Amino acid sequence: MSSAAQPTIIVGIPAFNEGETIAAVVAGSAPYATEVVVVDDGSSDLTSYRALRAGAVVIRHTSNGGKGAAVATLFRHAVQQ
């Protein structure tokens, strides 16, 4: 019998001013993932706070770099896991 390790499944969510909906997105993703990571790309609302409260790992950019920058941050985080 093989003792293969379970795969790590990371759901990565780039977000900008998604405070109203991010908690529901995190909650909907969590059952399918080992880890849910939200990159808050410089939001001025409660995106980071609500994502964290919903159980996500939050990485915060201090300014908006666009979706590409957020996705690059997600990939860097995933490689480090």
N, C-alpha and C positions, 0 to 999 in steps of 0.2 A: 504494500500500500504506500502511495506517495504522500509525503508530508509537505506538499507545495504550499507556499505562503499565499494567503489571500491577496488579490490585487488591491492596490490603493486606487480608489476612484475619487477624483477631485472634481467638483463642480465649480467652475470659475465664472463669476458674474462681474463684468465691468458695469459700473453704475455712476451716473451723474444726475444729481438732484432727483433721486427716486425714493425719497423718504416715505411717500404715501404708499408705495407698493412693495418695497424691498423685503419687508418681513414675510409677506405671503410667498414671495418667490423663494426665499431661503427655506421656509417651512415646506414648500412643495418639492424642493430639490433634496432636502436632507435624507429622506428615506432611501434614496438611490446612491448616496455618496458616503465615502469614508470621511470626507471633509468638504465643507462648503466655504469657498473663499470669495469675498466681495472686495473688489478694488474700487474704492470710492475715489473717483477721479476729480477731486477738487470741489465737491459739492458744497453748496452754501446752506443746505437744509439739514435735516436729521438723518440722512442716509446712513452714515457710519454708526450712529447710536442705535438706530432701529435694526440694522443688520447684526450688530453685536448682540443685542438683546434677543434676537431670533436664533442665535447660536452659531453664526458665521464667524470665521476668522476674517478680520478686516484689515486690509492694507490701505492706507490713506495717502493719496497724492496731495500735496499742498496746493497745487494748481492744476487746472484742467489741461491734460496733454492729448486728449482725444482717445477714441476707442483703441487705436493701435498701441498707444502707450500703456493703456490699462491691460490689454491682452498680453503685451510683452512682460509686464510685471507678473501676471498670472503664470506665464510659462516659467519665469525665473523662480517663482515660488514652488511650482510643481517639481522642477528639477532638483531643488534642495531637499525635497521630502524623501 
